[in-house]
Amino acid sequence: MRAALTVQKRVAIALWKLATPDSYRSVANHFGVGKSTVGVVVLQVAKAIVKVLLSKVVTLGNAQAIIDGFAAMGFPNCGGAIDGTHIPILGPGHQASQYINRKGYFSMVLQALVDHRGRFTNINVGWPGKVHDARVFRNSGLFRWLQEGIYFPDHKITVGDVEMPTVILGDPAYPLMPWLMKPYTGALDSEKELFNYRLSKCRMVVECAFGRLKGRWRSLLTRCDLSETNIPIVIAACCVLHNLCESKGETFMAGWEVEANSLAADYAQPDSRAIRRSQRDALCIREALKASFKTEQGTQ
């Protein structure tokens, strides 16, 4: 029997495999181990990362600092930006058609809420690529906590004469709720355009976070060949590693983004249909915000 691999070597193998689009055979040659060993080690390390670190690292943290951060970017009482991204996978043996997204490739959805600095504060991973972002959201624990008002500390502000809870920001694929603001669609006047500009400026942090996640952990850009039960573990581990890198101020090389973009070109992100449903309270809050942004602009 050969001596067991040290923990350090296991972690090194897993990080190398997650950070590059290299094949199992290439990583195995690099570290002088068997191809199957790489597969076993990557999963071992990913499971350990998720078990030990996920609940400590992917967490809301200081809500007031996040609200202040988004306020400085131009949106008041905002606790995060939400979006979904598709991770390409090999066609699974079970219910494969459910995993084909609108762009025609097999994928799994990662839904994430991020703070003003692009760190993940809540993730939900594992839904098949065919499922709409709004359905993924409605079935997540995050939706339930926001609906019950228990995710953020109770912090309401008054905008005009309307009371507004802490909100998150989403794109048109999400439902407009009193605690979820999204852009106006259809014909836009200058006030609506100003609202949309403010919202999208803050919402871009989630798109940047996905870009940096995939730029650092480039295995997420090539079709993951693990089983449907193991892929979410690896994606969640990459989200934990993303937060660690971001909070420690790890360098993000420009070249990584170039390589990531060329890999991502093979798997374009599908567009989700816009959701028209909205609640009256939510419409009132959005109208009040729109009016306040116009007033602010007039006084500057």
C-alpha positions in Angstrom: 0.0 0.0 0.0 1.2 3.5 -0.8 1.4 6.1 1.9 -1.8 8.2 2.2 -1.7 11.6 0.6 -1.0 14.4 3.1 -3.8 16.9 3.8 -1.6 19.6 2.2 -1.3 17.7 -1.0 -5.0 16.9 -1.1 -5.9 20.6 -0.7 -3.3 21.5 -3.4 -4.8 18.9 -5.8 -8.3 20.1 -5.2 -7.5 23.8 -5.5 -5.5 23.2 -8.7 -8.4 21.2 -10.2 -11.0 23.8 -9.2 -8.9 26.8 -10.4 -8.1 25.4 -13.9 -10.1 23.9 -16.7 -7.5 21.1 -16.8 -8.6 17.5 -17.2 -8.4 14.9 -14.4 -5.6 13.2 -16.3 -3.6 16.4 -16.6 -3.9 17.2 -12.9 -3.0 13.6 -12.0 0.2 13.8 -14.1 1.0 17.2 -12.5 0.9 15.8 -9.0 2.0 12.2 -9.7 -1.2 10.5 -8.6 -3.8 8.4 -10.3 -6.6 9.9 -12.3 -9.3 8.5 -10.1 -7.4 9.8 -7.0 -7.9 13.4 -8.3 -11.7 12.8 -8.5 -11.9 11.4 -5.0 -9.7 14.1 -3.5 -11.6 17.0 -5.1 -14.8 15.8 -3.6 -13.3 15.1 -0.2 -11.9 18.6 0.0 -15.0 20.2 -1.4 -17.2 18.4 1.2 -14.9 19.4 4.0 -15.0 23.1 2.9 -18.8 23.0 2.8 -19.2 21.2 6.1 -16.7 23.3 8.1 -16.8 26.8 6.4 -20.0 27.4 4.4 -22.1 28.5 7.4 -19.3 30.7 8.7 -18.1 32.3 5.5 -21.2 32.6 3.3 -23.2 34.6 5.8 -24.9 38.0 6.0 -22.4 39.5 8.5 -22.8 43.2 9.3 -26.1 44.2 7.7 -25.7 47.9 8.6 -22.3 48.0 6.8 -23.9 46.5 3.7 -26.8 49.0 3.8 -24.3 51.8 4.2 -22.2 50.4 1.3 -25.2 50.3 -1.1 -26.4 53.8 0.1 -23.0 55.2 -0.9 -23.5 53.6 -4.3 -26.8 55.4 -4.6 -29.6 53.0 -3.3 -31.1 53.5 0.2 -31.8 50.7 2.6 -30.5 47.9 0.4 -29.2 44.7 1.9 -28.0 42.9 -1.2 -28.3 42.2 -5.0 -29.6 38.8 -6.3 -29.1 37.0 -9.5 -28.7 33.5 -10.9 -26.0 32.0 -13.1 -25.8 28.8 -15.1 -22.9 26.4 -14.5 -22.4 24.0 -17.5 -22.5 20.3 -16.7 -22.5 17.0 -18.7 -25.9 15.6 -19.5 -27.0 13.7 -16.4 -28.3 10.1 -16.8 -31.5 11.0 -14.9 -34.2 13.5 -16.2 -31.6 15.0 -18.5 -34.1 17.2 -20.4 -34.8 19.2 -17.2 -31.2 20.4 -17.3 -31.3 21.9 -20.8 -31.5 25.7 -20.5 -32.8 28.2 -22.9 -29.4 28.3 -24.7 -29.6 24.6 -25.3 -26.8 23.2 -23.1 -27.0 21.2 -19.8 -26.6 23.4 -16.8 -27.2 23.8 -13.0 -28.4 27.1 -11.5 -26.5 28.9 -8.8 -28.6 31.6 -7.2 -26.6 34.1 -5.0 -27.3 37.2 -2.9 -24.2 39.4 -2.7 -23.2 42.4 -0.5 -21.9 45.7 -1.8 -18.4 44.3 -2.1 -19.3 41.3 -4.2 -19.1 38.7 -1.5 -21.8 36.0 -1.3 -24.1 36.3 1.7 -26.6 33.6 0.7 -26.4 30.9 -2.0 -28.8 28.2 -3.4 -27.4 25.7 -5.8 -28.7 22.6 -7.5 -31.8 23.5 -9.5 -31.8 22.2 -13.1 -31.0 24.7 -15.9 -34.5 24.6 -17.4 -36.0 26.1 -14.2 -36.7 29.9 -14.3 -34.8 32.1 -11.9 -38.1 33.3 -10.2 -39.1 29.7 -9.5 -35.6 28.9 -8.0 -36.0 32.0 -5.8 -39.6 31.2 -4.7 -38.5 27.8 -3.5 -35.4 29.0 -1.6 -35.1 29.6 2.1 -34.0 33.1 1.3 -37.5 33.9 -0.2 -39.2 32.6 2.9 -37.0 34.5 5.3 -37.4 37.8 3.4 -41.2 37.2 3.1 -41.4 36.7 6.9 -39.1 39.7 7.5 -36.5 37.7 9.5 -33.5 37.8 7.1 -32.4 41.4 7.8 -32.6 43.2 11.1 -35.9 45.2 11.2 -34.7 48.5 9.7 -37.4 50.5 7.9 -37.0 54.0 6.4 -39.6 56.5 5.2 -39.3 57.5 1.5 -41.7 60.3 0.7 -44.7 59.2 2.8 -44.1 55.4 2.2 -42.5 53.0 4.7 -39.8 50.9 3.1 -38.2 47.8 4.6 -34.6 46.7 3.8 -34.8 45.6 0.2 -32.7 43.4 -2.2 -32.3 44.3 -5.9 -33.0 42.0 -8.8 -33.4 42.0 -12.6 -36.7 41.8 -14.5 -36.7 38.0 -14.0 -37.7 38.5 -10.4 -41.1 39.4 -8.9 -41.5 43.0 -7.6 -42.1 42.7 -3.9 -42.1 45.3 -1.0 -38.6 43.8 -0.1 -37.4 43.2 -3.7 -36.9 46.1 -6.1 -36.4 45.6 -9.8 -36.1 47.9 -12.9 -39.0 49.4 -14.8 -39.6 47.8 -18.1 -41.5 49.0 -21.2 -41.7 52.6 -22.2 -39.4 54.6 -19.9 -39.5 58.3 -19.1 -36.5 60.2 -17.6 -37.6 59.5 -14.0 -37.9 55.7 -14.7 -34.5 55.7 -16.5 -32.9 57.4 -13.5 -34.4 54.8 -11.1 -33.2 52.0 -13.4 -29.7 53.5 -13.6 -29.4 53.7 -9.8 -30.7 50.2 -9.4 -28.5 48.6 -12.1 -25.4 50.4 -10.8 -25.9 48.7 -7.5 -27.0 45.4 -9.0 -23.9 45.1 -11.1 -22.0 43.9 -8.0 -23.7 40.4 -8.3 -22.7 40.1 -12.0 -19.1 41.1 -11.1 -19.1 38.6 -8.3 -20.1 35.8 -10.7 -17.4 37.0 -13.1 -14.7 36.9 -10.4 -16.0 33.5 -9.0 -15.6 31.9 -12.5 -12.4 33.8 -13.2 -10.7 32.3 -10.2 -12.4 28.9 -10.2 -12.3 28.2 -13.9 -13.5 24.6 -13.6 -17.0 26.2 -13.3 -16.7 27.3 -16.9 -16.2 23.8 -18.4 -18.8 21.1 -18.2 -18.5 19.5 -14.8 -18.6 15.7 -15.1 -19.6 14.9 -11.5 -23.0 13.4 -10.6 -26.0 15.8 -10.0 -25.7 15.2 -6.2 -22.0 16.1 -6.1 -21.9 19.1 -8.5 -23.7 21.4 -5.9 -21.1 20.6 -3.3 -18.2 21.6 -5.6 -20.0 24.9 -6.7 -20.7 25.7 -3.0 -17.1 25.1 -2.1 -16.0 27.5 -4.9 -18.4 30.2 -3.4 -16.7 29.7 0.0 -13.3 30.0 -1.6 -14.4 33.1 -3.5 -15.5 34.8 -0.2 -12.2 33.9 1.5 -10.2 35.3 -1.5 -12.2 38.5 -1.6 -12.1 39.1 2.2 -8.4 38.5 2.4 -7.8 40.9 -0.6 -6.3 38.2 -2.8 -5.1 39.6 -6.2 -7.3 39.0 -9.2 -5.2 38.8 -12.3 -6.4 40.5 -15.4 -5.3 37.5 -17.5 -7.7 35.3 -15.6 -10.7 37.3 -16.8 -9.5 37.0 -20.5 -9.2 33.2 -20.2 -12.5 33.0 -18.3 -14.3 35.0 -21.0 -12.9 32.8 -23.8 -14.1 29.7 -21.9 -17.5 31.2 -21.1 -18.0 32.0 -24.8 -18.9 28.4 -25.4 -21.7 28.5 -22.8 -23.6 31.9 -23.1 -25.8 32.7 -20.1 -29.5 32.2 -21.0 -31.9 35.2 -20.6 -34.8 34.6 -18.2 -38.3 35.9 -19.2 -39.3 39.0 -17.3 -41.9 38.5 -14.6 -44.8 40.9 -14.7 -46.4 40.1 -11.3 -46.1 42.8 -8.6 -47.7 43.7 -5.3 -49.4 47.0 -4.8 -47.2 47.9 -1.7 -44.2 47.2 -3.8 -45.3 49.5 -6.6 -45.9 52.3 -4.1 -42.4 51.8 -2.7 -40.8 51.8 -6.1 -42.8 55.0 -7.1 -41.7 56.7 -3.9 -38.0 55.8 -4.6 -38.3 57.0 -8.2 -39.7 60.4 -7.0 -37.0 60.7 -4.3 -34.2 60.0 -6.8 -35.6 62.8 -9.1 -35.7 65.2 -6.1 -32.1 64.3 -5.1 -30.9 64.9 -8.6 -32.7 68.3 -8.7 -31.0 69.4 -5.5 -27.5 68.4 -6.6 
